Amino acid sequence: MNAAALKADTRDIVIDEVFPHTAETIWKALTSAQLIGRWLMQPTGFEAVEGKVFTFQTTPGGNWDGVIHCRVLEVVAHRRLVYAWKGGDERNTGYGAPLDTLVTWSLTPVEAGTRIRLVHAGFVLPRNESAYTVMSGGWKQVVRKLDEISGEG
């Protein structure tokens, strides 16, 4: 094993909140392409169907075109949604460095509404330090928007 491999560290972003909405209401916001566009980014080709491939477009950087390639890996209605989240370019360091991660949304009914747990897993540091730092704060804002949009229902 080389020195860089020994220094590599994998990190996950975890957000755990309770929203005063039903799991069904939050699920609708998590799985409607139109609503996803309001709280995250507009997806292209998204359907909550296992194996479905879709993309998001974000700001390009360096050799990266800004496309986030995703594939739905697991769908358990009103309970769990998992998708692969990949992007970046091997020639980039910092913003736009290669990223190969998993996004898992878990919904659990609780007395006060629904516990929502987001885990964006697999950031390899130091390569994904930039993405990890930006997305750690970004996902907190996204989850707040998801709460707002779920509350409109």
Residue pairs with C-beta under 8 A, 6 or more apart in sequence:
7 126
8 124
8 125
8 126
8 127
9 124
9 125
9 126
10 121
10 122
10 123
10 124
10 125
11 123
11 125
11 128
11 132
12 119
12 120
12 121
12 122
12 123
13 118
13 119
13 120
13 121
13 123
13 132
13 135
13 136
13 139
14 117
14 118
14 119
15 116
15 117
15 118
15 139
15 140
15 143
16 115
16 116
16 117
16 118
17 115
17 116
17 143
17 147
18 110
18 112
18 113
18 114
18 115
18 116
19 26
19 113
19 114
19 116
19 147
19 150
19 151
20 112
20 113
20 151
21 113
21 114
21 147
21 150
21 151
21 153
22 109
22 113
22 114
23 78
23 79
23 107
23 108
23 109
23 114
24 78
25 114
25 150
25 153
26 107
26 114
26 116
26 146
26 150
27 77
27 78
27 81
27 107
28 35
28 150
28 153
29 35
29 36
29 39
29 146
29 149
29 150
29 153
30 36
30 48
30 81
30 105
30 107
30 146
31 48
31 81
33 42
33 43
33 46
33 47
35 149
36 42
36 43
36 46
37 43
38 145
38 149
39 142
39 145
39 146
39 148
39 149
40 56
40 142
40 145
40 146
41 56
41 57
41 58
41 68
42 56
42 57
43 54
43 55
43 56
43 70
44 54
44 55
44 56
44 57
45 52
45 53
45 54
45 55
46 52
46 54
46 70
46 72
47 54
47 72
48 72
48 75
48 81
49 72
49 75
50 72
50 73
50 74
50 75
51 71
51 72
52 71
52 72
53 69
53 70
53 71
53 72
54 70
54 71
54 72
55 67
55 68
55 69
55 70
56 67
56 68
56 70
57 66
57 67
57 68
58 66
58 67
58 68
58 87
59 66
60 66
60 96
61 92
61 95
61 96
62 89
62 91
62 92
62 95
62 96
63 89
63 91
63 92
63 96
64 87
64 88
64 89
64 92
64 95
64 96
65 89
66 87
66 96
67 87
68 85
68 86
68 87
69 84
69 86
69 87
70 83
70 84
70 85
70 86
70 103
71 83
71 84
72 81
72 82
72 83
73 82
73 83
73 84
73 102
74 80
74 81
74 82
75 81
75 82
78 107
79 106
79 107
79 108
80 104
80 105
80 106
80 107
81 104
81 105
82 102
82 103
82 104
82 105
83 102
83 103
84 100
84 101
84 102
84 103
85 99
85 101
85 102
85 103
85 120
86 99
86 100
86 101
87 96
87 98
87 99
88 96
88 97
88 98
88 99
88 131
89 96
89 97
89 98
90 98
92 98
93 127
94 129
94 130
95 130
95 131
95 134
97 127
97 128
97 130
97 131
98 127
99 123
99 128
99 131
100 122
101 120
101 121
101 122
101 123
102 119
102 120
102 121
102 122
103 118
103 119
103 120
103 121
104 117
104 118
104 119
104 120
104 121
105 116
105 117
105 118
106 116
106 117
106 119
107 114
107 115
107 116
108 114
108 115
108 117
109 115
116 143
116 146
118 139
118 143
120 135
120 139
123 131
123 132
123 135
125 132
